[in-house]
Amino acid sequence: MFAALRTRVSLASLGWGLVLLVVQTALLVTFVVDWRVPVVVAGGFVVTALLLDNPLWAVGGMLAARLLSVGTMSFITIGKTSIGLFEPVLFLALGSLALKAVFARKELWLAWPWKPVMLAILAWRCVGLFWCTKLSDGAKEIVTFGVIVATSMVVVAFVETWEQLRGMLWWWIGACVLIGLLALFGDALGLTSYAQQWKAAESGGRETGLGQQPNWFAMNLSFVVPATAALGLLQKNVFWRWGLFAATVFIFFAMMTSGSRGGAGSVVIAGGLVALGQPLFRKWFVRFAVVAVGFFALAALTNMGDIGKGFNRIAGGLTFLFQKDIRGANWSACMGMFQDSYGLGIGPGGYIDHLAKYSDWLYNSVYRYPHGIFWGEMAHAGIVGIVLLGALVVAITRMAIQTIRDTRGTEAEVLAWAMPASMAGYFAWSFVEFSIDEKPFWEWLALFTALHLIARRARTVGPPLPAWSYGRA
């Protein structure tokens, strides 16, 4: 018996030795080609080893990288795909979390309320490849949805407790504060040079964030504003409470410099929804509004450079929303694509190629995207896509209602209101901007889904979530 055991151990050692030899040989060959490749690979192995011991670092780093990654931070472009900060972090995070799941025998394919609808959307995209304009563009969209499913899966699987969820929110808040600091002071300090890299965003001279189109920049920051204030209400330490309140105002202020009316409106909608259900939040929401109006007035009256121009743009009339009929023309094109495809849709990708048929001016401009999730689904996925989009909204709404019920009287209750409220504000905004696969909506939804499952387990299995009284804050 001992001889057989020694034989198995020897064979296992020999196998691992061969693997190590192959890896070393491959690294030596790549070193001859380019010395940076083996250095990066070795660094990747070290980071993966660290993340295996700290899987929540992988989740938090993946969320932060998703927020920080913008077009101007792309290092490599392959076809129409840009590789920047997020892609290598995603690769390391997903790889280490998959290994952790294998070693710990952890189930990743959990059930959550909106997963069947999401898989149906992905399946319909795959079917649409049979009639899409360009197979490469359609495949790129499929890959994007696959990444969404993968990131959602690991967030839901690894964020399992109330404390872990709060930790992920700290990662999100920290990333948004860093984004705001870079956007406001990066150019002045010589750390960045992104402000002039998006020429199409110069209307009104507004701030463009990290070289990103203003509406996308505002979207990255808008989700966490109500949740940051909500998390502040839960803090017993005065320093952390007021620090989070200050972070709420700062993130909102940085977002407003973009001049995005949709971003401002989405935060107002989200804050109003939370205020309806939370008396304590309502009190602080009024105070927050007073401070925000004060900042707004100061920036507008003193004409604080691009910041003031961005604020003045938000205060201006809505007529600019349809200047040159940009959105209306795109929506008309989407309806034309829907009708000409007999309600089937043009398939994934291909919007720009089809646009030449409906508007030559739009086709030769930088405004050639549907300007709205509903319109984009109408053009690409047809009637089936519209139905699935409605089913997704219903599934998320039902999940939000159940989560609020499960968290009533606990510390999680105020976040159970704040997190879906941000998504509701985004949903209203999405009728004039964005596409269904836009970041970071899906990561935020995955975090809220983790909260939903945590609350369900606490209510049905236990232990219960910590009780929370509304008290004076």
KASULDA-V194274 format. One record per backbone hydrogen bond with DSSP energy under -1.0 kcal/mol. NH is the residue of the N-H (numbers start at 1). CO is the residue of the C=O. E is the energy in kcal/mol with one decimal. If there is no record, write none. Layout:
# KASULDA-V194274
nh:co:e
NH:CO:E
NH:CO:E
This chain:
# KASULDA-V194274
nh:co:e
5:1:-2.2
6:2:-2.6
7:3:-2.0
8:4:-2.2
9:5:-2.5
10:6:-2.4
11:7:-2.4
12:8:-2.5
13:9:-2.6
14:10:-2.5
15:11:-2.4
16:12:-2.4
17:13:-2.3
18:14:-2.3
19:15:-2.2
20:16:-2.5
21:17:-2.3
22:18:-2.5
23:19:-2.5
24:20:-2.6
25:21:-2.4
26:22:-2.5
27:23:-2.4
28:24:-2.1
29:25:-2.3
30:26:-2.4
31:27:-2.0
32:28:-1.4
33:29:-1.4
34:30:-3.3
37:34:-1.2
39:35:-1.1
40:36:-2.5
41:37:-2.6
42:38:-2.9
43:39:-2.4
44:40:-2.3
45:41:-2.1
46:42:-2.0
47:43:-2.7
48:44:-2.6
49:45:-2.2
50:46:-2.1
51:47:-2.6
52:48:-2.0
53:49:-1.0
54:50:-1.0
57:54:-1.4
58:54:-1.0
59:55:-1.8
60:56:-2.9
61:57:-2.9
62:58:-2.1
63:59:-2.2
64:60:-2.5
65:61:-2.6
66:62:-1.9
67:63:-1.6
68:64:-2.4
69:65:-2.0
73:70:-1.9
74:71:-1.5
75:83:-3.3
76:83:-2.0
78:81:-3.2
81:78:-2.3
83:76:-3.8
89:85:-1.3
90:86:-3.2
91:87:-2.4
92:88:-2.4
93:89:-2.9
94:90:-3.1
95:91:-2.2
96:92:-2.6
97:93:-2.6
98:94:-2.3
99:95:-2.2
100:96:-2.5
101:97:-2.3
102:98:-2.0
103:99:-2.9
104:100:-2.6
106:101:-2.6
110:108:-2.3
115:112:-1.4
118:114:-2.2
119:115:-2.7
120:116:-1.9
121:117:-2.4
122:118:-2.4
123:119:-2.6
124:120:-2.4
125:121:-1.9
126:122:-2.0
127:123:-2.2
128:124:-2.1
129:126:-1.0
130:127:-1.8
131:128:-1.4
138:134:-2.3
139:135:-2.7
140:136:-1.9
141:137:-1.6
142:138:-1.8
143:139:-2.5
144:140:-2.0
145:141:-2.0
146:142:-2.3
147:143:-2.3
148:144:-1.9
149:145:-2.3
150:146:-2.3
151:147:-2.9
152:148:-2.4
153:149:-2.2
154:150:-2.0
155:151:-2.2
156:152:-2.4
157:153:-1.8
158:154:-2.4
159:155:-2.0
160:158:-1.2
165:161:-2.2
166:162:-2.1
167:163:-1.9
168:164:-2.0
169:165:-1.8
170:166:-1.6
171:167:-1.6
172:168:-2.1
173:169:-2.9
174:170:-2.6
175:171:-2.1
176:172:-2.1
177:173:-2.5
178:174:-2.2
179:175:-2.3
180:176:-2.5
181:177:-2.4
182:178:-2.5
183:179:-2.5
184:180:-2.3
185:181:-2.7
186:182:-1.5
189:185:-2.1
191:186:-2.4
192:186:-1.4
197:194:-1.9
201:198:-1.8
202:199:-1.5
205:202:-2.9
207:257:-1.4
211:209:-1.4
212:208:-1.4
217:213:-2.2
218:214:-2.7
219:215:-1.9
220:216:-2.0
222:218:-2.0
223:219:-1.0
225:222:-1.0
228:224:-2.5
229:225:-1.6
230:226:-2.4
231:227:-2.7
232:228:-1.7
233:229:-1.5
235:232:-1.2
241:237:-2.3
242:238:-2.6
243:239:-1.9
244:240:-2.3
245:241:-2.0
246:242:-2.4
247:243:-2.1
248:244:-2.2
249:245:-1.9
250:246:-2.6
251:247:-2.9
252:248:-2.1
253:249:-2.7
254:250:-2.9
255:251:-2.3
256:252:-2.1
257:253:-1.1
258:255:-1.3
259:256:-1.9
264:260:-2.0
265:261:-2.7
266:262:-2.5
267:263:-1.7
268:264:-1.9
269:265:-2.5
270:266:-2.4
271:267:-3.0
272:268:-2.4
273:269:-2.2
274:270:-2.2
275:271:-2.3
276:272:-1.5
278:274:-1.6
282:278:-2.5
283:279:-1.8
284:280:-1.8
285:281:-2.7
286:282:-1.9
287:283:-1.5
288:284:-2.8
289:285:-2.3
290:286:-1.9
291:287:-2.2
292:288:-2.8
293:289:-2.6
294:290:-2.0
295:291:-2.4
296:292:-2.7
297:293:-2.9
298:294:-2.3
299:295:-2.7
300:296:-2.5
301:297:-2.9
302:298:-2.0
304:299:-1.5
305:303:-2.5
307:304:-1.1
308:304:-1.2
309:305:-1.9
310:306:-2.4
311:307:-2.1
312:308:-2.7
313:309:-1.9
314:310:-1.4
315:311:-1.9
316:312:-1.4
321:318:-1.4
322:319:-1.3
323:320:-1.7
325:322:-2.7
326:323:-1.2
329:325:-2.5
330:326:-1.8
331:327:-2.8
332:328:-2.4
333:329:-1.9
334:330:-2.3
335:331:-2.4
336:332:-2.1
337:333:-2.5
338:334:-2.2
339:335:-2.5
340:336:-2.9
341:337:-1.3
342:339:-1.7
343:338:-3.0
344:341:-1.6
346:379:-2.7
347:380:-2.1
354:350:-2.0
355:351:-1.9
357:354:-1.6
358:355:-1.4
359:355:-2.6
363:359:-2.2
364:360:-1.5
365:362:-1.9
369:367:-1.8
372:434:-1.1
373:430:-2.4
376:372:-2.4
377:373:-2.6
378:374:-2.2
379:375:-2.2
380:376:-2.7
381:377:-2.1
383:343:-2.7
385:381:-1.6
386:382:-1.9
387:383:-2.3
388:384:-2.5
389:385:-2.3
390:386:-2.2
391:387:-2.3
392:388:-2.2
393:389:-2.0
394:390:-2.3
395:391:-2.4
396:392:-2.4
397:393:-2.4
398:394:-2.6
399:395:-1.9
400:396:-2.3
401:397:-2.3
402:398:-2.2
403:399:-2.2
404:400:-2.2
405:401:-1.9
406:402:-2.4
407:403:-1.7
410:407:-2.3
411:466:-2.6
413:410:-1.4
416:412:-2.3
417:413:-1.1
418:414:-2.2
419:415:-2.6
421:417:-1.5
422:418:-1.7
423:419:-1.2
424:420:-2.1
425:421:-2.2
426:422:-2.1
427:423:-2.3
428:424:-2.0
429:425:-1.9
430:426:-2.1
431:428:-1.0
432:429:-2.0
438:435:-1.7
444:440:-2.2
445:441:-2.7
446:442:-2.3
447:443:-2.1
448:444:-2.3
449:445:-2.4
450:446:-2.1
451:447:-2.0
452:448:-2.3
453:449:-2.4
454:450:-2.4
455:451:-2.7
456:452:-2.3
457:453:-2.4
458:454:-2.3
459:455:-2.1
460:456:-2.3
461:457:-2.8
462:457:-3.1
468:409:-1.9
